[in-house]
Amino acid sequence: MRITGGAFRSRELRAPRGARTRPTADRVREALFSILQSRVELEGARVLDLYAGTGALGFEAMSRGAAHAVLVEKDRAALDALRENRRALGLDDTTQVLTSSVEQCEVRGPFEVVFADPPYADVRSGVAVRALERVAARLAAAYEGAPEAGTVRAIWVLEHDSKDKAPVIIGLTWSDTRVYGDTALSFFEF
């Protein structure tokens, strides 16, 4: 697994052994960031990476110009890989790692981009959807005042099984879904 673009292009990322962590495939990440390029200014952006795993999505955003990333992960093996990747890329000062479940995390925004790559079964069962709704409700306070009509405060990207439809997430407006084999990327506006 490698960073696909930006300052750290081609740098390898470590992943834990076993099937508990499912890092986003390089080709899917490359497609994701190509799509994001037309929707949001990554240069100087603040990024939130929920269910961060190895940190690949957050680190890819940093490589492409994001100013700061908060990565939330609870799995020990994934956290070890994430921290090793952060050190290897020299991102200790511009990233924050929260050792927490997404349900319990205390994050403060605002963020321009939010990534969520939960276990597919948690999306299907609704567990991840409820957690994302709680995060969206907490983050809403970080944006002063109501947005003007048509204004997008943040882009949220949910990775899920391509067999499943994009879920309804209260507080977010579904925009579109792109499918890459077994993986679907659903885009939401906040």
TAJOKA-V401631 format. One line per field, one symbol per residue. psi: psi as a letter, one per 30 degrees, with the letter a starting at -180 (. if undefined). burial: # if it has 16 or more other C-alpha atoms within 10 Angstrom, else .. A space follows every 10 residues. Layout:
psi: ???
burial: ???
//
This chain:
psi: klkflaegkf kkkkklllgf kikkkeeeee eefeeeeffk jfjglkkkjk hfcfgeeeee eeegfkekkk kkkfkeeeee eeeeeeeefh gefglkkjjl leefkjkkal kfkkkjilke efeeffeeee eeeeeeeefe ffjklkllkf kkelkkkkkl kffklklkjk fljkelkkki bfkkjkklk.
burial: .####..#.. ..####.... ####...### .##..#...# .#..###### ########## ########## #####.#### ######..#. #...#.##.# .#..#.#..# ########## ..##...### ######..## .......... ..######## ##...#..#. ##.#..##.. ..########
//
